[in-house]
């Protein structure tokens, strides 16, 4: 899968010359602020929280992709004595999943 490589982060910039209190909410590369990956819009105070939340979800996408891929590749087996699958997850993958979730929620 090919996507923009590097750590994605949320950025908020003022819109100069608009005469109101609006911000441009973007997801970009942490190490290259000129590389914009996505824009969740030009937010005013009434919808800024939603735009920022959307941006956090987008910025966490590569991390969540890796975590899910790792979890699925190492996940479980069907118990021959049961109709259920048994799942195990390594401590590292569990911690990676918690970090990706925190990033998606804007807590990291």
C-alpha positions in Angstrom: 0.0 0.0 0.0 1.4 3.4 -0.9 0.6 6.5 1.2 2.5 9.6 2.2 5.3 8.3 4.5 6.1 10.0 7.8 4.3 11.0 10.9 1.0 12.8 10.2 -0.2 15.5 12.5 -3.1 18.0 12.8 -2.4 21.7 12.1 -4.6 24.7 12.6 -3.8 28.0 10.9 -5.5 31.4 10.9 -7.0 32.6 7.7 -5.6 36.0 7.2 -7.8 38.7 5.7 -11.2 37.0 6.2 -12.4 39.4 8.8 -13.8 36.6 10.9 -12.6 34.0 13.3 -12.1 31.1 11.0 -9.2 28.5 10.9 -8.0 26.1 8.3 -7.8 22.6 9.8 -5.3 20.4 8.0 -3.4 17.1 8.3 0.2 17.3 7.3 3.6 15.8 7.7 5.2 16.6 11.0 8.6 17.0 9.5 7.4 19.0 6.5 4.6 21.5 7.2 4.3 22.4 3.5 3.1 18.8 2.8 -0.7 18.8 3.3 -2.3 15.4 3.2 -5.9 16.4 3.9 -8.0 19.4 4.8 -11.1 19.1 7.0 -12.2 22.6 6.1 -12.3 26.2 7.1 -13.8 26.1 10.5 -15.5 28.7 12.5 -16.0 28.5 16.3 -19.3 26.6 15.9 -17.8 23.7 13.9 -14.2 23.8 14.8 -14.4 20.9 17.2 -15.9 18.6 14.6 -13.2 19.6 12.0 -10.4 19.0 14.5 -11.9 15.6 15.5 -12.1 14.6 11.8 -8.5 15.7 11.3 -7.3 13.6 14.3 -9.0 10.6 12.8 -7.4 11.2 9.5 -3.9 11.7 11.1 -4.2 8.4 13.0 -5.1 6.4 9.8 -1.5 5.2 9.0 -0.9 4.2 12.7 -4.2 2.4 12.8 -3.5 0.6 9.5 -0.2 -0.8 10.8 -1.8 -1.8 14.1 -4.7 -3.6 12.5 -2.4 -5.3 10.0 -0.1 -6.5 12.9 -3.1 -7.7 15.0 -4.7 -9.6 12.1 -1.4 -11.2 11.0 -0.8 -12.5 14.6 -4.4 -13.3 15.5 -5.8 -16.4 16.7 -6.9 -19.8 15.6 -10.1 -21.7 15.7 -10.4 -24.0 18.7 -11.2 -27.5 17.3 -13.3 -28.3 20.4 -15.4 -25.1 20.1 -17.2 -23.1 17.4 -15.3 -20.0 18.6 -12.0 -18.5 17.6 -9.3 -17.9 20.2 -7.5 -14.6 19.9 -4.2 -13.5 21.5 -2.4 -10.2 21.1 1.1 -9.3 22.1 1.7 -6.6 24.7 3.5 -4.5 22.0 0.6 -4.7 19.6 -1.9 -3.9 22.4 0.2 -0.8 23.4 0.5 0.2 19.7 -3.3 -0.1 19.4 -3.9 2.1 22.5 -1.5 4.8 21.1 -3.2 4.8 17.7 -6.6 5.1 19.4 -5.3 8.0 21.6 -4.0 9.8 18.4 -7.3 9.3 16.7 -9.1 10.8 19.7 -6.6 13.8 19.8 -5.1 12.8 23.1 -1.6 12.2 22.0 
